Amino acid sequence: MNFLRFVDISACRSFLVTTVYKKCHTPSYVCKPHAAYPDRGGLSVSRPGLDQLVGEVIIERLAHTTLPTASGDDDRDGVSAAMGRITAARQRLEDLARDYGAGVLSRAEFHAGRTAAQAAIRDGEQALGKVNRSSALKGVPVGDHAALRAAWDAEWTVPQMRAIITALIDTLIVHPDPNCGSRFRPERVEITMKA
């Protein structure tokens, strides 16, 4: 299903991306290495197994809970703050590009500033996802297990599933297992739900 792609879910606190290993044609999520973070990279897990586990956790959570309603003012304030951070970070990106083009910044300074601004944009976008929890769950048949299963399996789009995952899951960590490579085992997965 590939609905976890670019969700922050790994032991190295990085984003997992989708790949298919040529040897076995198994779709997997992998933690890509990053030059600035030598401790990242190398983790992989079978995509179908992880997708199925997360789907089951989400369906069970929605089937056995009632969700609090967020006040409109709280959402509006949170959205405004997140949008403000995103707008400021985008402005910093433009300023960095202009300063680098004018020779005011070195290449290293430009890349460091760009990395920080991009991280601020990503954090702001994640905050928007958290603030918009009530929007993500609007129209979801909470408490109806059969309807939730049907919607998850056939009705909801990948972006809807990602929004629901972001609204309900606080952390989803896949731990490395040197003995099983990318093979899926539920014991490797640690999920913390939001209150």
C-alpha positions, 0 to 999 in steps of 0.5 A: 500500500505504501502509506508509510512512505516518508513517515518518521518511523525508524530507530535512527529517527529518520524517515523511511523511504520505499525501495524494492530489492532486486534480488528478491523483488520484496518491497521494503522501507529503508532508512537512507544514510545521510552524510551529516548523520553517520549513525543513520542508514542501513535499517530496512523492513518488509513493507507489506508486513509493516503496512499490515501491522499499522493498519491493524493498530489504526483500525483497532484504535478507531474501533475501540475509542471515542475521539475528543473534539478539538475546539476551532480556536485551538486548531486556528491558533495551531495552524497559524503558528505552524504556517508562520514557521513554514513561511519564515523558513521559506523566506530564509531559504530565499535569503540564503539563495540570494546571499549565496549568489551574491557571494556573502555565504560560503557553500558550507554556510549555505548548505547548513542554513538550507538544511536547517530551513528545510528541517523547520519546514518539515517540522511545521508541516508535521505540526500542521498534521498534528493540529489538523487531527480533527480534520483528518478524522472527520467522517471516519466511522469511529466505533464501527469495526466492519466499516473501518475495515472496509474503508481502510482496505478499499475506500480511503486513499493513501493520503487519507491513510497518512493523515489518519496515521499522523493524527493517531500515532505519536511515534512509530519506531522500527528497531534493527534486527541484525539476524533477520535483515529486512524480514518483518517481525512484529517485535521490531515495531514499537508504536506509541499512540497519541492520547 
